[in-house]
Amino acid sequence: MSEKLRGMTEIIFNITYLFLIWLMVIKMKLNKEKLQYKQQKVGEHLLLAFFLLAVGDTGHVGFRAYAYMLGGVEKYSALVGYGALATAITVTLFYIVFLYVWKYRFNKEFGIFHYFLIALGIIRIIILFLPQNNWSSLNQPNIWSLIRNIPLTVQGLSVAFLMYIDAEKTKDITFRWISIMIFISYACYIPVILFNNINPMIGLLMIPKTIAYLLAGYIGYRGVFVSGKIKP
């Protein structure tokens, strides 16, 4: 595949993804006031989580697509890099908020481990702002990619495990599948973190990763905002 064709394919995919994720967020917002009382806290935090994801991905995906249209990501590497920083921040906040989704869905209380996961998110955000990340360059140090993604991986997989365990106990199909989608997203993301500098084609795994997040949002929308509405 030529560079031009790959760029156009990426732009089309990214724009389609942004359209769908924002459409889903808007539909969540429109249905939020119709939720049953016991679903309201879950719905509010689920909406906030995917709103954060949409905002961050608009920065990352949108800036990258814009750079392609202007003449290439190499020429506008700073734009691409700061877009990546934006999504790195919001996905960290996404998992902090998702911890609250788990709490309200399954009527849990936070303990030391849960506050540890929140602290990991704060630590990661601090790491993201360190100059060693070199966000303005396309050739960012691989070691810093590993350093900043270790807290996110522990945080995200831990939240997914908590959700999966309680969903299995309570036969909660919606959140069982949301947790499975998160597992799939990490199964795609971890190889990219580890091996993208060796073989850039591994970066294609970001496509199923992105689709997994989109499906998690759709499953949440159907299971909370549609099934959880007050019956007329």
C-alpha positions in Angstrom: 0.0 0.0 0.0 1.4 3.4 -1.0 1.9 6.1 1.6 -0.7 8.3 0.0 -3.3 5.5 -0.1 -2.5 4.5 3.5 -2.9 8.1 4.5 -6.3 8.4 2.8 -7.5 5.1 4.3 -6.5 6.3 7.7 -8.3 9.6 7.3 -11.5 7.9 6.2 -11.3 5.4 9.1 -10.6 8.1 11.6 -13.3 10.4 10.5 -15.8 7.6 10.5 -14.7 6.6 14.1 -15.0 10.2 15.3 -18.5 10.5 13.8 -19.7 7.3 15.5 -18.1 8.0 18.9 -19.6 11.5 19.1 -23.0 10.2 17.9 -22.9 7.6 20.7 -22.0 10.3 23.3 -24.8 12.5 22.1 -27.3 9.7 22.2 -26.2 8.9 25.8 -26.7 12.5 26.7 -30.2 12.6 25.2 -31.2 9.5 27.1 -29.5 10.3 30.4 -32.6 12.1 31.9 -34.8 9.1 31.1 -32.8 6.6 33.2 -34.3 4.8 36.1 -33.0 6.2 39.5 -30.7 3.3 40.2 -29.1 3.6 36.8 -28.5 7.4 36.9 -25.0 7.3 38.6 -23.9 4.6 36.3 -25.2 6.5 33.3 -23.6 9.8 34.3 -20.2 8.2 34.7 -20.4 6.1 31.6 -21.3 9.2 29.6 -18.4 11.1 31.2 -16.0 8.3 30.4 -16.9 8.1 26.7 -17.1 11.9 26.4 -13.5 12.1 27.6 -12.5 9.3 25.1 -14.2 11.3 22.3 -12.5 14.5 23.2 -9.1 12.9 23.4 -9.5 11.0 20.2 -10.7 14.1 18.5 -7.3 15.6 19.4 -5.3 12.6 18.4 -7.3 11.3 15.4 -8.4 14.7 14.2 -5.0 16.4 14.4 -3.4 13.4 12.6 -6.0 13.5 9.8 -5.5 17.3 9.6 -1.7 16.8 9.3 -2.2 14.3 6.5 -4.5 16.7 4.6 -1.9 19.6 5.1 0.9 17.6 3.6 1.9 14.7 5.8 2.6 13.8 9.5 6.3 14.2 9.1 5.9 17.9 8.2 3.5 18.5 11.1 4.9 16.1 13.7 4.3 18.5 16.6 0.6 18.6 15.7 0.4 14.8 15.7 2.4 14.6 18.9 0.3 16.9 20.9 -2.8 15.2 19.7 -1.3 12.0 21.0 -0.6 13.7 24.3 -4.3 14.8 24.5 -5.6 11.3 24.0 -3.0 9.9 26.5 -4.4 12.2 29.2 -8.1 11.5 28.5 -7.7 7.7 28.2 -6.1 7.8 31.7 -9.0 9.8 33.0 -11.3 7.4 31.2 -10.2 4.5 33.4 -10.4 6.6 36.5 -14.0 7.4 35.7 -14.7 3.8 34.7 -13.6 2.7 38.2 -16.6 4.8 39.4 -18.8 3.1 36.8 -17.8 -0.2 38.3 -18.5 1.1 41.8 -22.0 2.4 41.1 -23.0 -0.6 38.9 -22.1 -3.2 41.5 -22.6 -1.1 44.7 -19.0 -1.4 45.8 -16.9 0.7 48.1 -13.3 1.8 47.3 -10.4 0.2 49.2 -6.7 0.6 49.2 -6.4 -1.1 45.8 -8.9 1.1 44.1 -7.2 4.3 45.4 -3.9 2.8 44.2 -5.4 2.6 40.7 -6.5 6.2 40.9 -3.0 7.2 42.1 -1.5 5.3 39.1 -3.6 7.4 36.8 -2.3 10.6 38.5 1.3 9.3 38.3 0.9 8.6 34.6 -0.4 12.1 33.8 2.6 13.5 35.6 4.9 11.3 33.5 3.1 12.4 30.3 4.3 16.0 30.9 7.9 15.2 31.3 10.1 16.6 28.5 11.7 13.2 27.9 8.5 12.1 26.1 9.5 14.4 23.2 5.9 14.7 22.0 6.8 17.1 19.2 8.8 14.4 17.4 7.6 11.3 15.4 10.7 9.5 16.8 9.8 9.4 20.5 12.1 7.4 22.8 10.8 3.9 23.0 11.8 3.6 26.6 9.5 6.5 27.5 6.6 4.9 25.6 7.1 1.9 27.9 7.4 3.9 31.1 4.2 5.9 30.5 2.2 2.9 29.3 3.0 0.6 32.3 0.7 2.5 34.7 -2.1 2.7 32.1 -1.9 -1.0 31.4 -2.0 -1.9 35.0 -4.8 0.6 35.6 -7.0 -0.4 32.6 -6.6 -4.2 32.9 -7.3 -4.0 36.7 -10.5 -2.1 36.1 -11.5 -4.6 33.4 -10.8 -7.5 35.8 -12.8 -6.0 38.6 -15.7 -5.4 36.2 -15.5 -8.9 34.6 -15.4 -10.7 38.0 -18.5 -8.8 39.4 -20.3 -9.1 36.1 -19.8 -12.9 36.1 -21.1 -13.1 39.7 -24.2 -11.0 39.0 -24.8 -12.4 35.5 -24.4 -8.8 34.1 -24.1 -9.4 30.4 -23.6 -5.8 29.5 -20.6 -5.2 31.7 -19.2 -8.7 31.0 -18.9 -7.7 27.4 -17.6 -4.2 28.1 -14.8 -5.8 30.1 -14.1 -8.3 27.3 -13.9 -5.4 24.8 -11.3 -3.7 27.1 -9.3 -6.9 27.2 -9.4 -7.1 23.4 -8.2 -3.5 23.2 -5.2 -4.2 25.4 -4.4 -7.4 23.5 -4.1 -5.1 20.4 -2.4 -2.2 22.2 0.4 -4.0 24.1 2.1 -5.4 21.0 2.1 -1.9 19.5 3.8 -0.5 22.6 6.4 -3.3 22.6 7.1 -3.9 18.9 6.0 -0.9 16.8 9.5 0.5 16.7 10.7 -2.9 15.3 7.9 -3.4 12.8 5.6 -0.4 12.0 3.0 -2.7 10.4 2.1 -3.8 14.0 0.6 -0.4 14.3 -2.3 -1.7 12.3 -3.5 -3.3 15.5 -4.6 0.1 16.6 -7.6 -0.4 14.2 -9.2 -3.3 16.1 -8.2 -1.6 19.4 -10.2 1.4 18.3 -13.1 -0.7 17.2 -13.1 -2.5 20.6 -13.5 0.8 22.4 -16.3 1.8 20.1 -18.1 -1.6 20.7 -17.6 -1.1 24.5 -19.4 2.2 24.2 -22.2 0.8 22.1 -22.7 -2.1 24.5 -22.8 0.3 27.4 -25.3 2.5 25.5 -27.6 -0.4 24.8 -27.3 -2.0 28.2 -27.6 1.2 30.3 -29.2 4.0 28.3 -31.7 1.9 26.4 -32.5 -1.0 28.7 -32.3 1.2 31.8 -34.8 3.8 30.7 -38.0 4.5 32.7 -40.8 2.6 31.0 -43.6 4.9 29.7 
